[in-house]
């Protein structure tokens, strides 16, 4: 696809957890699934002076939810429980954010002001997320940085049961740096490149958390005839491109539908004036167990006619944009119900027999018209049809501005309306933070090198291959490598080999590598020529299996097993060969006399068990060979 | 406070808070709404709210320019009428300040307390379903600034309301000194005809999680429907938004700086609770009918409340301007032997000396140890299980009526407003911890 010609524009918002304790208290940033106790809250949007409420907040409030919070005393305190005011900002997290900002050529503000961003879905116990803008501007690979902010991570959603939503407080308050690019990225491929680049810069600071859930990407995508759509929660870098591509596809589809509706002269008034029809009576006669049961237990079947929408609601192709899917996610989010059927794809019970005709008659369906059916409690079904009617009106504009979330197949579904700017007001409990020019200067002097600067250094100074250098970076072994080469200059080659080959080999054997101490002592021993480089693998393996033992012990042990055992085997083979007759006549019973011969030779030098094992296997071979 | 370059720049550019401005210098070129800067005046900072909603501070240097782009028209407040339903009882809402109702101005980000009747009432529109609300702001003060004179004024307003249309009274109040006001009202108001409910919020009402809403709703429900005729405090029962505890005004104390269930009844059980639309009393309470509320507001301000501690002194207390002294003694009600002489001389000059305990929980008993016996012999009045603050307010009220030592002692030891528990049943062991679990 030619993304330029459709006016593709995208921006990234990257949320990365900082490796430090929580932002406004001293709780550790640990994610644990244990729970000490729970408490329960409600949230209410605060009114502004003018009686205005944020539309996103209002949409949440309409859902009338209650929130249950899981608390583990070691990972959350009164601050997370919203029982205690926030402490002053975690300076370590702020410093990390400033380093990241400088690395992205962003300009720190002179004074940070903490804000409350209204979020009343329960993910923040206070009903707002605390956030502060740290720096403005900047650039990465030709794409402008808009802002860099430092904020609190939200509580972890556990489950929802009816009107109760449960969260764990362990994640709430973990410092997050939020990097927003300008919305000037011109292709889905470039999104992936920029996100990858920002990710590697973040890692190069050594101040960010690693692992699943520690980085999240939000995406905003628009095309010329479409609208700005925010897509939340892309966890995987590799899916960014696909998500963007599918979103473009969806927007193009919605634009096609808009054009078709224009051609068919559908007007806003026409749609807004559509009434709902009660078809419950009609459906009582239907031959469907499921429906019959629902209706008997008090469910209603309501219908909405959508004039001239025929063929536009449900596409046969799975990949195509469809209003059906939009309607479905809207009703699920706003009313928590799925709708029953649409006229573009009707279940057999309706198509077969006289049902369809009756519905069409009742709704006065003309050839081009479509209709939708909803079944459920009367007020809920009515609400669902209202939501669908509103969404149908938006189809006349093409793509509505909204926040969407990523689904498992990299497409997106409706999540909530785009929040207004009104959702931020000052957090008066935390004093503003002055960021002095002197502080910035001193940070600039000790900025960690960029990934490419390090690779360059590895190539030129340490004479590594490009592949080795990149591997060290990717596996985040670069710091360890540098540290080891500083103590052992001229040993770069073996250090790189240990880190990139030997350790993975040992780990592949299922041996846990949980310390770099063995590597350090082995390097020292090599430096002092205490053993031959060739035995590195064996010695290291021994040290990882027997933590706490010295290199000397390892060398001793390995000698016996490596050099000794081969010699022992030779001797055994010799002994067995010399006594072929005995083996032939006695078979397995030859073991004892042979063992006696061997023990005379080897007692005290090799462990008897080792001899017995080897003898058994050699004897076995000899018996098989002899055809006995 | 000296004028900074930022102040001068704002003045020269004729910019006002709320204007859309453009600020440029060598490092920044940004547009935003000019915000009032309130934090550190000397920092020479311009505070802007950017289009994305964030506020930032930009230092003013020689290269900084400020230009007003647009001055937005001030939007007027939407006037709102307080609904009236003749079928519902009338509840008086007497505002005293505090943060139970505040408003966030998202344009400037300012948060300020409700200034008038409708602001206060409309912060929780649900209360109109329970009662006709007659709201009045009595004063606009932080609770730490309240004085005995304010208690008197409030007592008269309560009586006026109850002797008028109101069935009950709700008093939104700052939490810091709420228990002092509650006991003052309890001693001053005689023959209550309905509930008088003090209510506050521990987590400010400018946050969606505020406890203000539920506390206020429960208070109005109490005032509109309960048959109790006492001064009570209604606050969260625990950390959850579920039950609101009803505390007797003379037994309640703020026991935590910030959490929702900071208010506890000490040496007594709370009277009951409000959960959803149900009110449940678990303890006996005063409900005898009365035809008229009478205010007896005579109070003597010349009382001191003194914490006893190792090394403490009473030398600074002059007999001339002291009529009463409430000691927060150690343990069962003790003070260093060193102070006995001073205490004796105060009592000889007709200063009423009352002993309470800084343990708060439990009863004063000056018979167990020798120091206690010596204090008792000097005619120090043991205050039973009264909270120190309650004993302080009570002594003010008593001394407003009599300075006769034996009468003072008799009244101090008489249960006037539920401030003395004759028996304190042993408590179920409580789970410790910051946040109490849902019961």
Boltz contact constraints between the chains, C-beta under 6 A:
constraints:
  - contact:
      token1: [A, 37]
      token2: [B, 437]
      max_distance: 6.0
  - contact:
      token1: [A, 39]
      token2: [B, 239]
      max_distance: 6.0
  - contact:
      token1: [A, 39]
      token2: [B, 240]
      max_distance: 6.0
  - contact:
      token1: [A, 39]
      token2: [B, 435]
      max_distance: 6.0
  - contact:
      token1: [A, 40]
      token2: [B, 240]
      max_distance: 6.0
  - contact:
      token1: [A, 41]
      token2: [B, 241]
      max_distance: 6.0
  - contact:
      token1: [A, 42]
      token2: [B, 241]
      max_distance: 6.0
  - contact:
      token1: [A, 43]
      token2: [B, 208]
      max_distance: 6.0
  - contact:
      token1: [A, 43]
      token2: [B, 209]
      max_distance: 6.0
  - contact:
      token1: [A, 44]
      token2: [B, 208]
      max_distance: 6.0
  - contact:
      token1: [A, 44]
      token2: [B, 213]
      max_distance: 6.0
  - contact:
      token1: [A, 45]
      token2: [B, 208]
      max_distance: 6.0
  - contact:
      token1: [A, 46]
      token2: [B, 104]
      max_distance: 6.0
  - contact:
      token1: [A, 46]
      token2: [B, 206]
      max_distance: 6.0
  - contact:
      token1: [A, 46]
      token2: [B, 208]
      max_distance: 6.0
  - contact:
      token1: [A, 48]
      token2: [B, 104]
      max_distance: 6.0
  - contact:
      token1: [A, 48]
      token2: [B, 106]
      max_distance: 6.0
  - contact:
      token1: [A, 49]
      token2: [B, 103]
      max_distance: 6.0
  - contact:
      token1: [A, 49]
      token2: [B, 105]
      max_distance: 6.0
  - contact:
      token1: [A, 50]
      token2: [B, 75]
      max_distance: 6.0
  - contact:
      token1: [A, 51]
      token2: [B, 78]
      max_distance: 6.0
  - contact:
      token1: [A, 78]
      token2: [B, 434]
      max_distance: 6.0
  - contact:
      token1: [A, 81]
      token2: [B, 435]
      max_distance: 6.0
  - contact:
      token1: [A, 82]
      token2: [B, 209]
      max_distance: 6.0
  - contact:
      token1: [A, 83]
      token2: [B, 259]
      max_distance: 6.0
  - contact:
      token1: [A, 84]
      token2: [B, 258]
      max_distance: 6.0
  - contact:
      token1: [A, 107]
      token2: [B, 27]
      max_distance: 6.0
  - contact:
      token1: [A, 109]
      token2: [B, 56]
      max_distance: 6.0
  - contact:
      token1: [A, 110]
      token2: [B, 57]
      max_distance: 6.0
  - contact:
      token1: [A, 110]
      token2: [B, 58]
      max_distance: 6.0
  - contact:
      token1: [A, 110]
      token2: [B, 59]
      max_distance: 6.0
  - contact:
      token1: [A, 111]
      token2: [B, 45]
      max_distance: 6.0
  - contact:
      token1: [A, 111]
      token2: [B, 57]
      max_distance: 6.0
  - contact:
      token1: [A, 113]
      token2: [B, 55]
      max_distance: 6.0
  - contact:
      token1: [A, 113]
      token2: [B, 57]
      max_distance: 6.0
  - contact:
      token1: [A, 115]
      token2: [B, 54]
      max_distance: 6.0
  - contact:
      token1: [A, 120]
      token2: [B, 208]
      max_distance: 6.0
  - contact:
      token1: [A, 125]
      token2: [B, 209]
      max_distance: 6.0
  - contact:
      token1: [A, 126]
      token2: [B, 207]
      max_distance: 6.0
  - contact:
      token1: [A, 126]
      token2: [B, 209]
      max_distance: 6.0
  - contact:
      token1: [A, 127]
      token2: [B, 207]
      max_distance: 6.0
  - contact:
      token1: [A, 127]
      token2: [B, 208]
      max_distance: 6.0
  - contact:
      token1: [A, 127]
      token2: [B, 209]
      max_distance: 6.0
  - contact:
      token1: [A, 133]
      token2: [B, 54]
      max_distance: 6.0
  - contact:
      token1: [A, 133]
      token2: [B, 56]
      max_distance: 6.0
  - contact:
      token1: [A, 421]
      token2: [B, 53]
      max_distance: 6.0
  - contact:
      token1: [A, 422]
      token2: [B, 106]
      max_distance: 6.0
  - contact:
      token1: [A, 424]
      token2: [B, 53]
      max_distance: 6.0
  - contact:
      token1: [A, 425]
      token2: [B, 104]
      max_distance: 6.0
  - contact:
      token1: [A, 425]
      token2: [B, 106]
      max_distance: 6.0
  - contact:
      token1: [A, 425]
      token2: [B, 109]
      max_distance: 6.0
  - contact:
      token1: [A, 426]
      token2: [B, 55]
      max_distance: 6.0
  - contact:
      token1: [A, 426]
      token2: [B, 109]
      max_distance: 6.0
  - contact:
      token1: [A, 432]
      token2: [B, 39]
      max_distance: 6.0
